[in-house]
């Protein structure tokens, strides 16, 4: 009977602690919203690379790392007070280290699900669109022309156009 009472009290105590901590700290989605409001990105054109929740010196902190089309951001937000502890913004366009051409081609052909050796590569050039460096990759496979636009920094596919040459 004592064991059952002890287990019951521990279970109730655990639920109370879980309830109190769930009310005490913001969620990761709330931390993201705070960061997005600070960078004035209401359009949602960003991607989160990581969101971490950790204790540092008895303070629970969210560390968020995310990018938009031209910047990389790192935010630290106090999970209890909702205050921004620190923020860092780095321009991707100032960083002249584009992904290697071979890495971009590997991404493009993986995305297309085509074997590179079965295709005729016409071009794979870096161009600027709205100040953002983009790999413009064009190739043919079985009378179909593929035009890929890929972010030169991240390798993210921006657009794909497939044109059947017989229809032109």
Secondary structure by P-SEA (a helix, b strand, c coil): caaaaaaaaaaaaaaaaaaaaaaacccaaaaaaaaaaaaccccccccccbbbbbbcccbbbbbbbbccccbbbbbbbccccccccbbbbbbcccccccccaaaaaaaaaaaacccccccccccbbbbbcccbbbbbcccccccbbbbbbbccccccccbbbbbccccc
